[in-house]
Amino acid sequence: MKKFQYLSIEVLISIMILLTIVLFVFSQKTLVNDFLPMACLMMLGVVGGFILPNVLLTWCIFFSIVIGASLMMIGIIYLPIIERIILIFVFPIYGFLTLNLKYLIGVRFSALSDKNNVINYIEHVSSVTKLKNRENAANNYRHYWQAFDRIKSNQLAFSITCINWAHSEQFQQINSQAYITTLKQIADSLKRIRIPSENIYYLDDGNFLIISPIFDKMTHDKLNQLTKNHLSEIQFNDANIKHQLQYKFAFEYINNKNKQKFANFDKIERNLKRQLEADIIKEYQ
C-alpha cells in the first residue's frame, strides 16, 4: 500500500481530525443519524491501521469494500446513496490514513534514533582523526587499572604512550586545512603501525595517546622506533612548501608497584604532560 511520505505526522493527524469533524457535522444533518456506526468504523480503521500488518490490513480494506458495497446495494436499506458510500469507505479511509500515520511515526523515531547515534558518535570520536577522545581513554584506563583488583597477579601490567605533535597550534594558524590533513595522516599512520591490541586516542592539540597491553621493553622500544620512523615521513604541506614535523614522546609503565601512584587518568595524564614538557624535541628526517 502506497504511503504519503511527503506528509508530516502533524498534518496527517490534522487531516484525520478535520475529516472526523466533517463526518460528524454531516451525520447531524441527515435524516437518519448514522454517526454511531461511522464512529465504530472509524475506530476499527484506526485500531486496524495500528495493529494489523500491512498485507492483512490491505485485504481487510478490500473485503470491507466488497462486502459493504454488496450489503448496501443489494439489501433493502433506507439510506441515501451518499450516506451508503460514506459508510462503505469510512473504514478503508481511516485504515489507510492510520497506516500512513504509523509509518510516519516509525520514520520519525528511526530518525531520532539515528540522530542520537550520530550525536553519540560525534561526542566520542574526533571528526578529523576518527579516533576516540579523552573521555574514552579515561574509561579504558579505568578498566585497565581496575583489572589489578580483579586479577591478582604480579605479572599484570600495561603501558601508556603519549605522542605530541610539537608546535601544532602554530601550524594550525598557518594553514588550518593543511593542519587537518596532517592530523589525519598522523592518525592513519598510527593505525597502520601500532598492533591491533593497542587502543589509540586523540586527546587534543596534536596529542595522541596509546594504551597498550603487556609488552616487554625490547618490543616496546622497537614499536616506538618504528612509529618514529613512519611519522618522520609525514610533512606539513603549505602551498607546496613542505615542513618537517617534530614530535615529543612520553611513556609510562603501570604495574602493581606503581598503580597507586597513577590511580586515575588525571594523574597519569599530568605525568605524561610533564614528560613532554621536559622532552628534548628531535627532528626525524
N, C-alpha and C positions, 0 to 999 in steps of 0.2 A: 504494500500500500504506500503510495507516494506521500511524502511528508513535507510540510511547509517549513523548510529550513531557513527561509528568509524572515519568518515571523519571530518575535521575541515572546517570552513567556507572558509578560505583562499584556502584550497586545492580544494574544490568544485568549487569556482569561477575560479580558475586557469584551472580546467578541462573544464569548460564551455567556457572560453576564447580560450583555445587551440583548442577545438572542432570547435568553430566558425571559427578560422583561417584556420584549415584544410579543412573545408567545402568550405570556400571562395576560397582557392587555388585550390581545386578540381573543383569547378564550372568554374573557368577560363580556365581550360584545356579541358573542354568538348566541343562537337560540338555546343550544344545549351547552352547559358549562362542562367542557371536557379537559379542564386544566389538570384534574387529578390523574387521569390516565396519561396525559402528557408528562406530568411530573414523574410518574413511575417509569415511563420510557426514558426520560432524561436521566433519572438515577441509574437505570440499568446500563445506559450508554456510558455514563461516567465510570461506574464500577467496572464494567466490562473492558473499557479502554485502559484502565489502570492494571487490572489483574490478569487479563487474558493475553496469551501470546498473540503476536501479530496475525499469524496464519489463522488461528482459531477465531479471532475477532472478525477477520475478513469473511470467513464462512458464516459466522453468526449474522453479520450485517446482510450478506447475500440472502440467506434463508429468511431473515426477518422481512426483507423487502418482498420476496416472493410470497411468503405466507400471508403477510399483511395485505398485500395487493389482492390476493385471492379472496381473503375474508371480506375486504372492503368492497370489492367489485361484484363478487358472486352472491354474497349473502344479502339479506334484506336489512339494511342499516339506514336509519333516518338521519343521515348527516349530509351536509353539502359536500360537493366534490373537493373543494379547497381544504375542508377540515379533514377529510379522509386522507388526502395527500400528505397533509402535515403529520397526522398520526403515523402514517407509514414511514415517513422519513425522519421522525424525531430521534429514534434510537440510532439509526445509521449515522446521522449528522453528529450527534453527541459522542458516539463511539469513536468516530473519525477524528473529531476535534480533541478528545481526551487522549487518543493515541498519539497525536502530534504533541500535545502538552507533555505527555510522559517522555517522549523523545527529546524535547527541548530541555526538560529538567535534567535528563541524563547527560545531555551535551554540556549544560552549564556546570553541573557537578564535576564532570570529567575535566572541563577547562579549569575549574578552581583547583582540582587536584593536581593537574599539570602545572598550574601557576605556582602552587605551593612547592612542588618538586623543583621547579626552576629556581625559586627563591632560596630553597634549602641548598641547592647546588651552588648558587652564587655566594651564599653566606659561608660555605665551607671550602670552596675551590677557587683559586685565583683564576680570573678570566684570561690572564696573559699567559701564565706558565702552565695552566691546567694541573697544578699541584695543590694538594690540600694545604690549609692555612695553619696559623699558630694554634688555634683552638683544637684542631685535630691532633697536632703534635703534642699538645699538653695532655690530651686524653690518652693518647697512645703511650706517652711517657708514664702516666699514672698506672696504666695496665702493666707495663713492664716492671715498674717499681713494686707494685702490689704482688707480683709473682714471687718476690723474695719471701713473702709471708706464706704464700700458698705452697711453694716448693722449697722445702728445707734442704737446700744443697749449697755447699760452699763453692761449687763449680759454676753456679748460675751467675751470669754477668751479661751486660750489653754495653754498647758504646754509642756515643753521640758525636757526630762531626758537624761542625758549622763552617760553611764556605761563604765568604763575604766578597762580593764584587766591589773592590775598593773604588771610592770616588764615584759611585754610581749616580749620586744626586747631580754631580756636575755634568755627567754625560746626558742625563735626562734634560737638563736645562739647555744643553747644546742642540739636541735633536730628539724630541720626545718619541717620534716614530721609530727612529733607529734604536732608541733605548728599549722600546718594547720588543723590537725584532731581536735584539741581542739577548734580552731576558729569555725569550722563547728558545733561542739557540742554546743558552746555558742549561735551561731546564731539559731540553731534548737530549743534550749531551749526557747529562747526569742519568737520565732514564736509560740510555743505552749502555753506559759504562757500569753503573752500580748493579749489583746482583739482585735477583727478584725478591729475596727475603728481606731486603732493606726497605725502609719507608722513607720517602723523600718529601719534604715540605718546603713551601716558600713562606717565609715569615714576613719580611717587609724590607724595603730599601736595599735590595740586592743581597739579602741574607737567605741562604738555603740551609736547611737542617736535614741531617740523615741519621735516623735511628737504626742501628744495626744489631743483629743478634751476636752471639758469642763468636769472636774471631781471635785467632792467635795474633800476636803482634806482627809477625812476619807477613801474614796475609793482609792485615790492616794496612801496613806500610806500602805493600805492593799495590793495593787497591787505590790508596790515596795518591801514589805516584802516577798511576795510570790516569787517574782523574785529572791531576795537574797537567799531564801531557796533552790530554784531549782538550781541556779548557784553554790551553795556550794557543790552540789553533783558531779560536773564536776571536774575531776582530770587530771593533765598532766602526761601522761604515757610515760616515757623514759626508754626503755629496761626493762619493767616490774617493774620499780621503779616509784611509783606514788607520785606526788607532789600536795599539796593543792594549790589552786589558791586564789589570793587576788583581790578584786575589790574596786574601788572607784566610788561613785555616786555623780552626780551634778544635780541640779534641778532648773528650773526657771518657774515661773507662769507669763504669759503675758496677760495683760488686758488693758483696756482703760487708766488706771492710769499710767502705766509704758511703754506703747507701744513706745513712742518716745525715751525712753532710749535704746530700742532694735529695732531700726528702720530697721536694715538689719541683715542678717545672720552672718556676720563677727563679729558684736557687741555681739550677743548672744553667739557665739562660744567662743570668748575671755572670756566672763563672766563665761561660764561653765568650761573652762580650768583653770581659776583662782580658782574656787571652787575645782576642782580636785587636784590642787597643794596644797591647804590648807586642804584637807580632810585627816583624820587620817585613815590609812589603817587598815582594820579589817579582820581577817580570819574567814570565815564562815565554821564551821566544824559541 
